[in-house]
């Protein structure tokens, strides 16, 4: 469950790390069921694709679904995050990007931390993103594309565009890198998109430049992203804070479960 | 220059065939220069990206640029087409899709022959498309995606949508497969996108289902597509024929050059 030193080093070097098939098929089946259930819960935490009925993203499913409440404390995910950050972390943001079949749209090239600095006045990039593949990810269904090592260049672009699309949740379009910025970075860093079976996990830095293409396939590509933050690095809102489904308010340090989340869930139910 | 029996069989089986690095770097450099030159020629043969100034496609460059006039008779391309079709073929359509950096947009899933049957009353799918990579093609810059073997299912969708976007050149959106049609075909056939260095060539069937994703990269992805047609299979227009830059009028059988197109061009210039 712990990362090896080599894995730690690779994360620091590349800004991301793929953990192939970290979760099992039965676990993924349960997480998909929980997502389907959560997609039927009305409310602002459910964001639709532009001009379509389909769900583009759902926020904070761990507040509503026991499977996800367990998953955020699953030792296979939480312990690596603690190794990379610090023992005391909490879930700052939790979202599932659905990327539906046929044209779930692309995400512009961006760095997550730019958004969080602007929107939440988050003091430092002391986060780790944990992306869990809820579907097989291949080159056709809009995988996330990283510029390896780009997190080590710091923030490329600190200002939000004047023509901001979104109020509550920052749209990557609002903080997208310019063509010039990206050309330079890609020439230097190249592009990599980790792929793998459902249940694979990618840890990635809040400062790594990434984007994703549309989903060209007839199958959905659901991706869970949990962002853990250092508990000493809380948002400092000047004005109205963002809603609690976008920025979670429970900042108590998380303690890892003793067992994978499904075992813990079955134990609790027994 | 001739295809082997194995290559012929693979084309018949899959509906496409990749010829890796069929053209050399010097040849590609000259073809790019000729394309740049042709992009500056004003006229309706130059199609812009929707809402952008950039060129999406240019038609019939072989009418204006000697490099392309030679290329259509290059033995490395024409002889394989003759093997697959018949000795007497001509260029029915010639286009270069530019797919500019950052969001050169996707092409919907479609079968070429549907368009040609509708627009030109072309009697039979007796064509071979020859796609020449004018840039390296990778998973990030919007490669063409094929459903292997889908050409053997015949035409999935014969009717053009009522909400047709385009008049002169048929837009793939107008003849796109439905989500249901594509789901079934992908489940059966899978998806493949041939990649390779600039100078690589893909031969593909007019009936194969294909599409392509947007270009996520900061680099252009220029793709030349020459469609050869059997000279006994000419368009039979009921009304006004499409313009001669979209459907070429010179239907004389092409004879292969004795040498690669650049050698022939230098010879002619000497």
Interface residues (C-beta under 8 A of the other chain):
Chain A: X101 X102 X103 X106 X139 X140 X145 X179 X182 X183 X186 X187 X191 X193 X211 X212 X213 X214 X216 X217 X218 X219
Chain B: X101 X102 X103 X106 X139 X140 X145 X179 X182 X183 X186 X187 X191 X193 X211 X212 X213 X214 X216 X217 X218 X219
